[in-house]
Amino acid sequence: MKSITIANLTINGDRLNQSIATLANIGQLPNGGVKRIAYSQEDIEARNLIQQWMRELELEIIIDAAGNIIGRYTGKNPVASAIATGSHIDTVPCGGHYDGAYGVLAGLEVVRVLQENQIKLDRTIEVIVFTDEEGSMIGSKAMSDRVVGDPEYYRRPDGTDIQTCLERVGGNWDKLTQARRNLNDISAFVELHVEQGPVLESMGKQIGVVEGIVGQRRFNITVKGSANHAGTTPMQMRCDALVAASQVVLLVNQIGNSPGQQVATVGKIEVFPNAANVVPGWVEMSLDIRDLSSLHIDSLLKQLRVHLEEIAVTTNTQIRLNSCLHNEPALAESYIQKAIALSCENLNLSYTHLPSRASHDAQELALISDMGMIFVPSKMGVSHDASEYTSPEQCIQGANVLLQTLIRLGKSK
């Protein structure tokens, strides 16, 4: 095949969108949403369908110890490290048709087109379905060797142990270390995903070239005051924990709106004793702060701690900040961003660079491989809901960018 033929190659859009609709039938809810919780019967049925499609493509299928499904389309140089794509097919309790599933199905469509045109890249392509992205991310964490060693950490809400869950999908907890991968296995990983946010739609851009997945810090903030009678305690003599907590919420919002790309959120709050006639004596709340730069997050947290001390003094309360989660940013490699941008230009698609503020399997793959991500718009920025929507045309555009990007990355250096 001449290179011009490969450069002009496009996916079969009708077939891609039909596969999205077919997979969405598994676990479909009355409201049009999808429920495919990891390890459920619906999840297993969907996994079986993906493997059926992989067999039809005559891919080499591997189920690793974490239950990840890996379909390999062998390249001209089978000993060279592979390029990989994929995502997940499990959903939240009421999800949509696109989150995760789109990336997997677009990856399969890329392989179909290459196979139909009798094109093999220099490098092998792997299409990966990661296990339980919406819950524990155990599939991608197993590849990056970041699984927590205690199986109790992964016990399901219904009480099912992780050993049983992995057995259901062909995995094996006792052999989980065998799922580890490295740069010799995968030279580059590119995940195609719906944005799950409003930026692309608001900018009128067709493609998002992801700069990286933001680092995330999560804290539990406790405010200790003094509970007392709401009628008999004079205002100037109160140690009202909720008044102090309210100032903390406004402070977090102010920090989130300071110069930069960070976001900061108080999403959960509990008041004790939570009675109409009692001055609140204790408040617990969450803090979630995210940015592409760990140094910037550290700087914002330093500012936060200074102001928390000031609030504690003025409200005569005690305020404590306790860390619950610490995820470092996962930056996309510049050469992969360039390959995505060049693919957009060749396809005459508008694009912009932006961060991903949601977690993805790609953040774990970035620890063992070069990583990049491609975003397509989400209508009104909605995701994790039945109303999640990306148009058929937008799905086709993203898949074509993925195809051309993998072709660029699939050349041996």
C-alpha positions in Angstrom: 0.0 0.0 0.0 1.2 3.5 -0.8 1.6 5.8 2.2 -0.9 8.3 0.6 -3.5 5.5 0.8 -2.8 4.9 4.5 -2.8 8.7 5.2 -6.3 9.0 3.7 -7.7 5.9 5.5 -10.9 6.4 7.5 -13.0 4.3 9.7 -16.5 2.9 8.8 -18.6 5.4 10.8 -21.9 3.5 10.4 -20.3 0.3 11.7 -18.7 2.1 14.7 -22.0 3.8 15.8 -23.8 0.5 15.4 -21.3 -1.2 17.7 -21.9 1.5 20.2 -25.6 1.0 20.1 -25.3 -2.8 20.2 -23.1 -2.7 23.3 -25.4 -0.2 25.0 -28.2 -2.8 24.8 -26.4 -4.8 27.4 -27.5 -3.5 30.8 -29.9 -1.0 29.3 -32.2 0.8 31.8 -35.8 2.0 31.2 -34.6 5.6 31.0 -32.2 4.8 28.2 -29.1 4.7 30.5 -26.8 1.8 31.0 -26.0 -0.2 34.1 -23.0 -2.5 33.7 -21.3 -2.7 37.1 -18.0 -4.4 37.1 -18.1 -8.2 37.6 -21.9 -8.2 37.2 -23.7 -10.5 34.8 -24.2 -7.5 32.4 -20.5 -6.8 32.6 -19.6 -10.4 31.8 -22.0 -10.4 28.9 -20.5 -7.3 27.5 -17.0 -8.7 27.9 -18.1 -11.8 26.1 -19.4 -9.7 23.2 -16.1 -7.8 22.9 -14.2 -11.1 22.9 -16.5 -12.4 20.1 -15.7 -9.3 18.0 -12.0 -9.8 18.7 -12.2 -13.5 17.6 -14.0 -12.4 14.4 -11.0 -10.1 13.7 -8.7 -13.1 14.4 -6.9 -11.1 17.1 -4.7 -12.9 19.7 -6.8 -12.6 22.9 -5.2 -12.5 26.3 -7.1 -12.3 29.6 -4.5 -11.3 32.2 -4.6 -12.0 36.0 -6.5 -8.7 36.6 -9.2 -9.7 34.1 -8.1 -7.2 31.5 -9.0 -8.2 27.9 -6.1 -7.6 25.5 -6.7 -8.1 21.8 -3.4 -8.1 19.7 -3.2 -7.2 16.0 0.3 -8.4 15.2 2.5 -5.9 13.4 5.3 -6.4 10.9 7.8 -6.5 13.7 6.2 -8.7 16.4 9.2 -8.4 18.8 8.9 -4.6 18.9 7.0 -3.0 21.8 3.3 -2.5 21.0 1.2 0.6 20.7 -2.0 0.3 22.7 -5.4 1.8 22.9 -8.6 1.1 24.7 -10.6 2.0 27.8 -13.3 0.3 29.9 -16.9 -1.1 29.4 -18.1 -1.1 33.0 -20.4 1.8 34.0 -21.7 3.7 37.0 -25.1 2.6 38.3 -26.8 4.8 35.7 -24.3 5.7 33.0 -24.5 6.5 29.4 -23.5 4.8 26.1 -20.1 6.4 25.6 -18.0 6.7 28.8 -15.3 4.1 28.3 -17.1 1.9 25.8 -16.5 4.4 23.0 -12.7 4.1 23.3 -12.8 0.3 23.3 -15.1 0.1 20.2 -13.2 2.8 18.3 -10.0 0.8 18.9 -11.6 -2.3 17.5 -12.9 -0.3 14.5 -9.3 0.9 13.8 -8.2 -2.7 13.7 -11.1 -3.7 11.4 -10.2 -1.0 8.9 -6.5 -1.9 8.9 -7.3 -5.5 8.4 -9.8 -4.9 5.6 -7.2 -2.9 3.8 -4.5 -5.5 4.5 -2.4 -3.0 6.3 -0.1 -4.0 9.1 1.8 -1.4 11.0 5.4 -2.0 12.0 4.3 -2.3 15.6 1.6 -4.6 17.1 -1.6 -2.8 18.1 -3.2 -3.8 21.4 -6.9 -3.0 22.1 -7.4 -3.2 25.9 -10.5 -3.5 28.0 -9.6 -2.5 31.5 -11.3 -4.1 34.5 -13.4 -2.1 36.9 -12.4 1.4 35.9 -15.4 3.0 37.6 -14.7 1.4 40.9 -11.1 0.4 41.9 -9.3 0.8 38.5 -7.7 -2.6 39.5 -7.1 -3.5 35.9 -4.9 -0.6 35.0 -3.4 -0.5 38.4 -2.3 -4.1 38.1 -0.5 -3.2 34.9 1.3 -0.3 36.7 2.0 -2.5 39.8 0.0 -0.2 42.1 -2.6 -2.6 43.4 -3.1 -2.5 47.2 -1.9 -5.8 48.6 -4.8 -6.3 51.0 -7.7 -8.0 49.3 -10.1 -6.5 51.8 -9.5 -3.1 50.2 -11.3 -4.4 47.1 -14.3 -6.0 48.7 -17.4 -5.0 46.9 -20.3 -3.1 48.5 -22.4 -6.3 48.4 -19.7 -8.1 50.4 -18.2 -10.1 47.5 -14.5 -10.6 47.8 -12.1 -9.6 45.0 -10.9 -13.2 44.5 -14.4 -14.2 43.5 -14.8 -11.1 41.3 -11.6 -11.7 39.4 -12.5 -15.4 38.9 -15.8 -14.3 37.2 -13.9 -12.4 34.5 -11.0 -14.8 34.1 -8.5 -13.2 36.5 -6.6 -14.5 39.4 -5.9 -12.5 42.6 -3.0 -14.8 43.6 -1.2 -14.2 40.3 -2.0 -10.5 40.0 1.7 -9.5 39.6 1.7 -11.3 36.3 -0.4 -8.5 34.9 2.5 -6.0 35.2 3.6 -4.3 32.0 6.5 -2.0 31.1 7.9 0.1 28.3 9.3 -3.0 26.6 5.7 -4.3 26.2 3.9 -1.0 25.4 5.8 1.9 23.8 2.8 4.2 23.7 -0.8 4.2 25.0 -3.5 6.4 23.5 -7.0 6.5 25.0 -9.9 8.0 23.1 -12.7 9.2 25.4 -15.6 11.5 25.6 -14.6 14.7 27.4 -17.1 14.4 30.3 -17.0 18.2 30.5 -18.2 21.3 28.7 -15.0 22.9 27.4 -14.9 21.5 23.8 -18.6 22.3 23.2 -18.3 25.8 24.7 -15.2 26.5 22.5 -16.7 25.0 19.4 -13.8 22.7 19.0 -14.1 19.2 17.5 -11.2 17.4 19.2 -9.4 17.8 22.5 -5.6 17.1 22.6 -5.2 16.2 26.3 -2.1 17.7 28.0 -2.4 15.3 30.9 -4.6 14.0 33.6 -4.7 16.3 36.6 -3.3 15.4 40.0 -5.9 15.0 42.7 -5.7 15.6 46.4 -8.6 14.8 48.7 -8.9 15.8 52.3 -11.3 15.5 55.2 -11.7 18.8 57.0 -13.0 18.8 60.6 -14.1 21.9 62.4 -14.5 21.6 66.2 -16.5 24.2 68.0 -18.8 23.9 71.0 -22.4 22.7 70.9 -24.8 24.8 73.0 -28.4 25.9 73.3 -29.4 28.0 70.4 -31.7 30.2 72.5 -29.7 30.8 75.6 -26.2 31.2 74.1 -25.4 34.9 73.2 -24.1 35.3 69.6 -20.8 36.8 70.8 -20.1 33.9 73.1 -20.6 31.1 70.5 -18.0 28.7 69.0 -20.2 27.8 66.0 -18.5 25.1 64.0 -20.9 25.6 61.0 -20.2 29.4 60.8 -16.5 28.5 60.6 -17.2 25.7 58.1 -19.1 28.2 55.9 -16.1 30.4 55.7 -14.0 27.4 54.8 -16.4 26.6 51.9 -16.1 30.2 50.6 -12.3 30.0 51.0 -12.1 26.8 48.9 -14.3 28.4 46.2 -12.0 31.5 46.2 -8.9 29.3 45.8 -10.5 27.4 43.0 -11.2 30.7 41.2 -7.7 32.1 41.6 -5.5 32.4 38.5 -4.7 29.0 37.0 -6.4 25.9 35.7 -7.1 24.3 39.1 -10.5 23.3 40.5 -11.4 23.0 44.2 -14.6 21.6 45.6 -16.3 21.0 48.9 -18.8 18.3 47.9 -19.8 16.7 51.2 -20.6 18.2 54.6 -22.0 16.8 57.8 -23.1 18.8 60.8 -23.3 17.6 64.4 -25.6 17.4 66.3 -27.6 18.7 63.4 -30.6 20.0 65.4 -32.6 23.1 64.9 -32.2 24.4 68.4 -28.5 23.6 68.9 -25.4 25.6 68.0 -23.4 23.2 65.8 -20.4 21.9 67.7 -18.7 19.8 65.0 -18.6 19.8 61.2 -16.9 17.3 58.8 -16.5 18.2 55.1 -14.6 17.0 52.1 -12.0 18.9 50.0 -11.1 17.9 46.4 -8.5 19.9 44.6 -7.0 19.1 41.2 -4.4 20.6 38.8 -1.9 19.5 36.2 1.0 20.8 38.4 1.8 19.2 41.7 3.8 22.3 42.6 0.8 24.5 42.0 -1.4 22.2 44.1 1.2 22.4 46.9 1.2 26.2 46.7 -2.6 26.4 46.8 -2.7 24.1 49.9 -0.1 26.3 51.6 -2.3 29.3 51.1 -5.3 27.3 52.3 -3.6 26.3 55.5 -2.7 29.9 56.3 -6.3 31.0 55.9 -7.7 28.1 57.8 -5.6 29.2 60.8 -7.0 32.7 60.5 -10.6 31.3 60.4 -10.0 29.2 63.4 -8.8 32.1 65.4 -11.6 34.5 64.4 -14.3 31.8 65.1 -12.7 30.4 68.2 -12.7 26.9 66.7 -10.2 24.2 65.8 -9.8 23.2 62.2 -7.9 20.1 61.0 -7.0 19.0 57.4 -6.5 15.3 57.0 -5.3 13.7 53.7 -7.4 11.0 52.2 -6.1 10.7 48.6 -3.0 11.7 46.8 -2.8 11.1 43.0 0.1 12.7 41.1 -0.6 14.3 37.7 -0.1 12.1 34.6 1.3 14.2 31.8 0.8 13.3 28.1 4.0 12.9 26.1 4.6 15.9 23.7 5.3 13.7 20.7 1.9 11.9 21.1 0.2 15.3 21.5 1.9 16.4 18.3 0.8 13.2 16.5 -2.8 13.8 17.6 -2.7 17.5 16.5 -1.2 16.6 13.1 -3.9 14.0 12.6 -6.5 16.7 13.3 -4.9 19.0 10.8 -4.8 16.4 8.1 -8.5 15.6 8.7 -9.4 19.3 8.8 -10.7 19.1 12.3 -10.5 21.9 14.8 -8.8 21.1 18.1 -7.5 22.6 21.3 -5.2 21.5 24.1 -6.8 20.9 27.5 -6.3 18.9 30.7 -8.4 16.0 31.8 -9.9 16.7 35.2 -11.4 13.2 35.5 -9.5 10.0 36.2 -8.8 7.5 33.4 -7.0 4.2 33.0 -4.5 6.3 31.0 -3.1 7.8 34.2 -1.9 4.4 35.3 -0.5 3.5 31.8 1.5 6.8 32.0 3.6 5.2 34.8 4.8 2.4 32.5 4.5 3.8 29.0 4.3 7.0 27.0 0.7 8.2 27.2 -1.7 10.4 25.3 -5.5 11.0 25.2 -8.0 12.3 22.6 -11.2 13.9 23.7 -14.5 14.4 21.7 -17.2 16.7 22.9 -19.9 15.8 25.5 -23.2 17.5 25.0 -23.6 20.1 27.8 -20.7 18.5 29.5 -22.9 15.7 30.9 -21.5 12.3 31.8 -22.1 9.5 34.3 -25.8 9.9 33.5 -28.4 8.5 31.0 -28.4 11.8 29.1 -24.7 11.5 28.2 -24.5 12.2 24.5 -21.8 12.5 21.8 -23.2 12.7 18.2 -22.5 9.9 15.7 -20.5 12.5 13.6 -18.4 13.4 16.6 -17.7 9.7 17.4 -16.6 9.2 13.8 -14.3 12.2 14.0 -12.6 11.0 17.1 -12.1 7.5 15.8 -10.5 8.9 12.6 -8.1 10.9 14.7 -7.3 7.7 16.7 -6.7 5.8 13.5 -4.4 8.3 12.0 -2.6 8.8 15.4 -1.9 5.1 15.8 -0.7 4.9 12.2 1.8 7.6 13.0 2.9 6.0 16.3 3.0 2.5 14.7 6.1 3.2 12.7 9.3 1.6 14.1 11.9 4.3 15.1 
